[in-house]
Each structure stands twice: as structure tokens, then as C-alpha cells.
């Protein structure tokens, strides 16, 4: 029985490998097996030349906050520096370079805004703000899964 499970796992891994190879080929990239890297892990290899400055990977962060030193200088949505920023009237912490960015940031900022307003005039440090943002995102994700499954999200408390 144990050999059957291993064979099934290997077949699944081979199918995943093929899917990734097919998806990466048009981008000029290929997978490198762990045995070829020395030290384990897998890698990507270029299968064509890339132009200088060509973007080959773009990744969005799970969550981010403006660091403490730049709280009043950077837009809390695009992170660009600006001399004049619009402040959130409720919490007084978040700042935006435009009304459009303030609106775009609202779904993420909404949950933390109430908490930031309670700590006014003090602002929690960047580590606390980042942790709160990540926990809020996890909570929204869990609530979305619970609603999608037709049930209530878990409360997380002891019964």
C-alpha cells in the first residue's frame, strides 16, 4: 500500500511539473530540478535572452505598512513621497496623495481605522500596524470562506 501512495505522489508531481513547464515556456523560463541546483530546492532558468530592464517577475506583498519614519511623508496606498498628503479624518494616521488612492485603500484601511482612532494621538509602531493588517486580512479571508461554504466562520474561542 505504501508503494502505491508513493507512485501516486510521483505521478501528481510529474503532472504538476508538466503544467508548470507549459505555463513558463512562453515566458522564456524553465524549471530546474533540485538535483541540478546543489543544496536542494527548485529553481527557474532562462530559456531565452532577456532585454535589459525587462520585468520577469512581479509579486505583490501580502500586506504592507508605511514605516514609522515616513508616516507623514508617504502615501499609505502607493508609498510615493509627497509634500502634501490628505489625512484620514477618522484616525489621523493614514495619509494619501489623492482622493482616488484614499478610496482605493479604504477596504484595507477600514478595519484598522477604528483601532488607530482609539490610540490617538499615539500611533502604534510599524510592526504592530503590520501585524494588525495581516490579522485583519486573515479574518476577512476566513469570513469569506465561511460565507462561501454556507456556514458561519469559526469564532476561535473556547466553548
MIDOSE-1310 file (N, C-alpha, C; in nm, 2 decimals, decimal comma, always signed):
residues 159
xxxx	+0,08/-0,12/+0,00/+0,00/+0,00/+0,00/+0,09/+0,13/+0,00; +0,20/+0,12/+0,07/+0,29/+0,23/+0,08/+0,35/+0,27/-0,05; +0,39/+0,17/-0,13/+0,44/+0,19/-0,27/+0,34/+0,26/-0,36; +0,22/+0,22/-0,34/+0,11/+0,28/-0,43/+0,09/+0,43/-0,40
xxxx	+0,10/+0,47/-0,27/+0,09/+0,61/-0,24/+0,21/+0,69/-0,29; +0,33/+0,63/-0,29/+0,45/+0,70/-0,34/+0,44/+0,72/-0,49; +0,39/+0,61/-0,56/+0,37/+0,62/-0,70/+0,27/+0,73/-0,74; +0,16/+0,73/-0,66/+0,06/+0,83/-0,69/+0,11/+0,97/-0,67
xxxx	+0,19/+0,99/-0,56/+0,25/+1,12/-0,53/+0,35/+1,16/-0,64; +0,43/+1,06/-0,70/+0,52/+1,09/-0,80/+0,45/+1,13/-0,93; +0,34/+1,06/-0,96/+0,26/+1,09/-1,08/+0,20/+1,23/-1,07; +0,15/+1,27/-0,95/+0,10/+1,40/-0,93/+0,20/+1,51/-0,95
xxxx	+0,32/+1,48/-0,89/+0,43/+1,57/-0,90/+0,47/+1,59/-1,05; +0,48/+1,48/-1,12/+0,51/+1,49/-1,27/+0,41/+1,57/-1,34; +0,28/+1,55/-1,31/+0,17/+1,63/-1,38/+0,19/+1,78/-1,34; +0,22/+1,81/-1,22/+0,24/+1,95/-1,18/+0,36/+2,01/-1,25
xxxx	+0,47/+1,93/-1,25/+0,59/+1,97/-1,32/+0,56/+2,01/-1,47; +0,48/+1,92/-1,54/+0,45/+1,95/-1,68/+0,36/+2,07/-1,69; +0,27/+2,09/-1,60/+0,18/+2,21/-1,61/+0,27/+2,34/-1,59; +0,36/+2,33/-1,50/+0,45/+2,45/-1,47/+0,54/+2,47/-1,60
xxxx	+0,59/+2,37/-1,65/+0,68/+2,38/-1,77/+0,60/+2,44/-1,88; +0,48/+2,40/-1,91/+0,39/+2,46/-2,01/+0,36/+2,60/-1,99; +0,33/+2,64/-1,86/+0,30/+2,77/-1,83/+0,42/+2,87/-1,84; +0,54/+2,82/-1,81/+0,66/+2,90/-1,81/+0,72/+2,91/-1,94
xxxx	+0,71/+2,82/-2,03/+0,77/+2,82/-2,16/+0,75/+2,94/-2,24; +0,62/+2,99/-2,25/+0,60/+3,12/-2,33/+0,67/+3,24/-2,27; +0,71/+3,23/-2,14/+0,77/+3,34/-2,08/+0,93/+3,34/-2,09; +0,98/+3,23/-2,15/+1,12/+3,21/-2,17/+1,19/+3,16/-2,04
xxxx	+1,11/+3,09/-1,96/+1,16/+3,03/-1,84/+1,14/+2,88/-1,83; +1,22/+2,81/-1,76/+1,20/+2,67/-1,74/+1,23/+2,63/-1,60; +1,18/+2,51/-1,55/+1,21/+2,47/-1,42/+1,35/+2,40/-1,41; +1,41/+2,41/-1,30/+1,54/+2,34/-1,28/+1,52/+2,24/-1,16
xxxx	+1,54/+2,11/-1,19/+1,52/+2,01/-1,08/+1,62/+2,03/-0,97; +1,57/+1,99/-0,85/+1,65/+2,01/-0,73/+1,79/+1,95/-0,74; +1,81/+1,84/-0,80/+1,94/+1,77/-0,81/+2,04/+1,86/-0,89; +2,00/+1,95/-0,97/+2,09/+2,03/-1,05/+2,13/+2,16/-0,98
xxxx	+2,07/+2,19/-0,87/+2,10/+2,31/-0,80/+2,21/+2,30/-0,70; +2,22/+2,18/-0,64/+2,31/+2,16/-0,53/+2,26/+2,23/-0,41; +2,22/+2,16/-0,31/+2,17/+2,22/-0,19/+2,02/+2,21/-0,17; +1,96/+2,15/-0,27/+1,81/+2,13/-0,26/+1,73/+2,24/-0,32
xxxx	+1,60/+2,23/-0,32/+1,52/+2,33/-0,37/+1,50/+2,32/-0,52; +1,42/+2,40/-0,58/+1,40/+2,40/-0,72/+1,43/+2,54/-0,77; +1,44/+2,56/-0,90/+1,48/+2,69/-0,95/+1,41/+2,71/-1,08; +1,43/+2,84/-1,13/+1,39/+2,88/-1,26/+1,52/+2,91/-1,34
xxxx	+1,51/+2,88/-1,47/+1,62/+2,91/-1,56/+1,57/+2,98/-1,68; +1,65/+3,08/-1,73/+1,61/+3,15/-1,85/+1,63/+3,05/-1,97; +1,53/+3,05/-2,06/+1,55/+2,97/-2,18/+1,56/+3,06/-2,31; +1,56/+3,19/-2,29/+1,58/+3,29/-2,39/+1,65/+3,41/-2,33
xxxx	+1,70/+3,49/-2,41/+1,77/+3,62/-2,36/+1,66/+3,72/-2,32; +1,69/+3,79/-2,22/+1,60/+3,90/-2,17/+1,66/+4,03/-2,19; +1,58/+4,13/-2,23/+1,63/+4,26/-2,25/+1,66/+4,33/-2,12; +1,75/+4,42/-2,12/+1,79/+4,50/-2,00/+1,66/+4,57/-1,96
xxxx	+1,63/+4,56/-1,83/+1,52/+4,63/-1,77/+1,39/+4,56/-1,79; +1,38/+4,44/-1,86/+1,26/+4,37/-1,88/+1,22/+4,31/-1,75; +1,09/+4,33/-1,71/+1,04/+4,27/-1,59/+1,01/+4,12/-1,61; +1,07/+4,04/-1,53/+1,05/+3,90/-1,54/+0,97/+3,84/-1,43
xxxx	+0,96/+3,91/-1,32/+0,88/+3,86/-1,21/+0,82/+3,98/-1,14; +0,69/+3,98/-1,11/+0,63/+4,08/-1,03/+0,55/+4,01/-0,92; +0,56/+4,06/-0,80/+0,49/+4,00/-0,69/+0,44/+4,11/-0,60; +0,31/+4,09/-0,56/+0,25/+4,18/-0,47/+0,27/+4,13/-0,33
xxxx	+0,29/+4,22/-0,23/+0,31/+4,18/-0,09/+0,17/+4,14/-0,04; +0,18/+4,05/+0,06/+0,06/+4,01/+0,13/+0,00/+4,13/+0,20; +0,08/+4,20/+0,27/+0,04/+4,32/+0,34/+0,17/+4,41/+0,36; +0,14/+4,54/+0,37/+0,25/+4,64/+0,39/+0,19/+4,75/+0,47
xxxx	+0,28/+4,82/+0,53/+0,25/+4,95/+0,60/+0,37/+5,05/+0,58; +0,34/+5,17/+0,59/+0,45/+5,27/+0,58/+0,53/+5,27/+0,71; +0,66/+5,27/+0,70/+0,74/+5,26/+0,82/+0,73/+5,39/+0,90; +0,76/+5,38/+1,03/+0,74/+5,48/+1,12/+0,80/+5,62/+1,08
xxxx	+0,92/+5,61/+1,02/+0,99/+5,74/+0,98/+0,92/+5,81/+0,87; +0,84/+5,74/+0,79/+0,78/+5,81/+0,67/+0,63/+5,82/+0,68; +0,57/+5,80/+0,80/+0,43/+5,81/+0,82/+0,36/+5,93/+0,76; +0,42/+6,05/+0,77/+0,36/+6,17/+0,73/+0,42/+6,22/+0,59
xxxx	+0,50/+6,14/+0,53/+0,56/+6,18/+0,41/+0,52/+6,09/+0,29; +0,47/+5,97/+0,31/+0,44/+5,88/+0,21/+0,29/+5,84/+0,20; +0,24/+5,83/+0,08/+0,11/+5,78/+0,06/+0,09/+5,64/+0,11; -0,01/+5,62/+0,19/-0,03/+5,49/+0,25/-0,09/+5,38/+0,15
xxxx	-0,11/+5,43/+0,03/-0,16/+5,34/-0,07/-0,05/+5,30/-0,18; +0,02/+5,40/-0,23/+0,12/+5,38/-0,34/+0,26/+5,39/-0,29; +0,28/+5,44/-0,16/+0,41/+5,46/-0,10/+0,49/+5,57/-0,16; +0,44/+5,64/-0,25/+0,52/+5,75/-0,31/+0,53/+5,87/-0,21
xxxx	+0,64/+5,94/-0,21/+0,66/+6,05/-0,12/+0,59/+6,17/-0,19; +0,53/+6,25/-0,10/+0,46/+6,37/-0,14/+0,47/+6,48/-0,04; +0,48/+6,60/-0,08/+0,48/+6,71/+0,02/+0,35/+6,74/+0,09; +0,24/+6,72/+0,01/+0,11/+6,75/+0,06/+0,03/+6,62/+0,05
xxxx	-0,02/+6,57/+0,16/-0,10/+6,45/+0,16/-0,23/+6,47/+0,23; -0,33/+6,40/+0,19/-0,46/+6,41/+0,25/-0,46/+6,31/+0,37; -0,50/+6,36/+0,49/-0,51/+6,27/+0,60/-0,64/+6,21/+0,62; -0,65/+6,09/+0,68/-0,77/+6,03/+0,72/-0,83/+6,11/+0,83
xxxx	-0,95/+6,16/+0,82/-1,01/+6,24/+0,92/-1,05/+6,16/+1,05; -1,07/+6,03/+1,03/-1,12/+5,95/+1,14/-1,00/+5,91/+1,23; -0,89/+5,86/+1,18/-0,78/+5,81/+1,26/-0,66/+5,90/+1,27; -0,65/+5,99/+1,17/-0,54/+6,09/+1,17/-0,41/+6,03/+1,14
xxxx	-0,40/+5,90/+1,11/-0,27/+5,83/+1,08/-0,25/+5,82/+0,93; -0,34/+5,76/+0,86/-0,33/+5,73/+0,72/-0,32/+5,86/+0,64; -0,24/+5,86/+0,54/-0,22/+5,97/+0,45/-0,22/+5,92/+0,31; -0,28/+6,01/+0,22/-0,29/+5,97/+0,08/-0,26/+6,08/-0,01
xxxx	-0,21/+6,05/-0,13/-0,17/+6,15/-0,23/-0,28/+6,20/-0,31; -0,40/+6,13/-0,31/-0,51/+6,17/-0,39/-0,64/+6,11/-0,33; -0,75/+6,16/-0,36/-0,88/+6,11/-0,32/-0,90/+5,97/-0,38; -0,85/+5,95/-0,50/-0,86/+5,81/-0,56/-0,78/+5,71/-0,48
xxxx	-0,66/+5,74/-0,43/-0,59/+5,65/-0,35/-0,65/+5,62/-0,22; -0,71/+5,73/-0,16/-0,78/+5,71/-0,03/-0,90/+5,62/-0,05; -0,97/+5,63/-0,16/-1,09/+5,54/-0,18/-1,04/+5,40/-0,21; -0,93/+5,39/-0,29/-0,88/+5,25/-0,32/-0,83/+5,18/-0,20
xxxx	-0,77/+5,26/-0,10/-0,72/+5,20/+0,02/-0,82/+5,17/+0,12; -0,94/+5,22/+0,11/-1,04/+5,21/+0,21/-1,07/+5,07/+0,25; -1,09/+4,97/+0,16/-1,12/+4,83/+0,21/-1,02/+4,78/+0,30; -0,89/+4,81/+0,28/-0,79/+4,76/+0,37/-0,78/+4,85/+0,50
xxxx	-0,80/+4,98/+0,48/-0,78/+5,07/+0,59/-0,90/+5,07/+0,69; -1,02/+5,03/+0,64/-1,14/+5,04/+0,72/-1,13/+4,97/+0,85; -1,08/+4,85/+0,85/-1,07/+4,77/+0,98/-0,97/+4,83/+1,08; -0,86/+4,88/+1,03/-0,76/+4,94/+1,11/-0,79/+5,08/+1,16
xxxx	-0,87/+5,15/+1,08/-0,90/+5,29/+1,11/-0,96/+5,31/+1,25; -1,06/+5,23/+1,28/-1,12/+5,23/+1,41/-1,02/+5,21/+1,53; -0,93/+5,11/+1,50/-0,83/+5,08/+1,60/-0,73/+5,20/+1,62; -0,69/+5,25/+1,51/-0,60/+5,37/+1,51/-0,66/+5,49/+1,58
xxxx	-0,79/+5,51/+1,55/-0,86/+5,62/+1,61/-0,86/+5,61/+1,76; -0,87/+5,49/+1,81/-0,87/+5,46/+1,96/-0,74/+5,50/+2,03; -0,63/+5,49/+1,95/-0,50/+5,51/+2,01/-0,45/+5,65/+2,00; -0,53/+5,73/+1,93/-0,50/+5,87/+1,91/-0,46/+5,95/+2,03
xxxx	-0,37/+6,03/+2,04/-0,28/+6,08/+1,94/-0,16/+5,99/+1,91; -0,14/+5,88/+1,99/-0,03/+5,79/+1,97/-0,06/+5,70/+1,85; +0,04/+5,66/+1,78/+0,03/+5,57/+1,67/+0,11/+5,45/+1,70; +0,05/+5,33/+1,69/+0,13/+5,21/+1,71/+0,25/+5,20/+1,62
xxxx	+0,35/+5,13/+1,65/+0,47/+5,11/+1,57/+0,44/+5,03/+1,44; +0,53/+5,03/+1,35/+0,51/+4,97/+1,22/+0,49/+4,82/+1,24; +0,55/+4,75/+1,33/+0,54/+4,61/+1,35/+0,40/+4,58/+1,40; +0,34/+4,65/+1,49/+0,21/+4,63/+1,54/+0,11/+4,66/+1,43
xxxx	+0,13/+4,77/+1,35/+0,03/+4,80/+1,25/+0,03/+4,69/+1,14; +0,15/+4,64/+1,11/+0,16/+4,53/+1,01/+0,09/+4,41/+1,05; +0,12/+4,37/+1,18/+0,05/+4,25/+1,24/-0,10/+4,27/+1,24; -0,15/+4,38/+1,28/-0,29/+4,41/+1,28/-0,35/+4,40/+1,14
xxxx	-0,28/+4,45/+1,04/-0,33/+4,44/+0,90/-0,33/+4,30/+0,85; -0,23/+4,22/+0,88/-0,23/+4,08/+0,84/-0,34/+4,00/+0,91; -0,36/+4,02/+1,04/-0,46/+3,95/+1,11/-0,60/+3,99/+1,05; -0,62/+4,12/+1,02/-0,74/+4,16/+0,96/-0,77/+4,09/+0,83
xxxx	-0,66/+4,08/+0,75/-0,68/+4,02/+0,62/-0,71/+3,87/+0,63; -0,65/+3,80/+0,73/-0,68/+3,66/+0,76/-0,82/+3,64/+0,80; -0,87/+3,74/+0,88/-1,00/+3,73/+0,94/-1,10/+3,74/+0,82; -1,08/+3,84/+0,73/-1,17/+3,86/+0,62/-1,17/+3,74/+0,53
xxxx	-1,05/+3,68/+0,51/-1,04/+3,57/+0,42/-1,12/+3,45/+0,48; -1,11/+3,43/+0,61/-1,18/+3,32/+0,68/-1,33/+3,34/+0,68; -1,37/+3,47/+0,69/-1,51/+3,50/+0,69/-1,57/+3,48/+0,55; -1,49/+3,51/+0,45/-1,53/+3,49/+0,31/-1,54/+3,34/+0,28
xxxx	-1,45/+3,26/+0,33/-1,46/+3,11/+0,31/-1,58/+3,06/+0,38; -1,61/+3,11/+0,50/-1,73/+3,06/+0,57/-1,85/+3,09/+0,50; -1,86/+3,21/+0,45/-1,98/+3,25/+0,37/-2,00/+3,17/+0,24; -1,88/+3,15/+0,18/-1,88/+3,08/+0,05/-1,93/+2,93/+0,07
xxxx	-1,90/+2,88/+0,19/-1,93/+2,74/+0,22/-2,07/+2,73/+0,28; -2,14/+2,84/+0,30/-2,27/+2,84/+0,35/-2,28/+2,83/+0,50; -2,17/+2,85/+0,57/-2,17/+2,83/+0,72/-2,12/+2,96/+0,78; -2,12/+2,96/+0,91/-2,06/+3,07/+0,99/-1,91/+3,05/+1,01
xxxx	-1,83/+3,15/+1,01/-1,69/+3,14/+1,03/-1,67/+3,09/+1,18; -1,56/+3,02/+1,20/-1,53/+2,98/+1,34/-1,50/+3,10/+1,43; -1,55/+3,09/+1,55/-1,53/+3,20/+1,64/-1,39/+3,20/+1,70; -1,32/+3,09/+1,71/-1,19/+3,08/+1,76/-1,17/+3,08/+1,91
xxx	-1,28/+3,09/+1,98/-1,28/+3,09/+2,13/-1,30/+2,96/+2,18; -1,28/+2,94/+2,31/-1,31/+2,81/+2,38/-1,46/+2,81/+2,41; -1,51/+2,69/+2,40/-1,65/+2,67/+2,42/-1,69/+2,66/+2,56
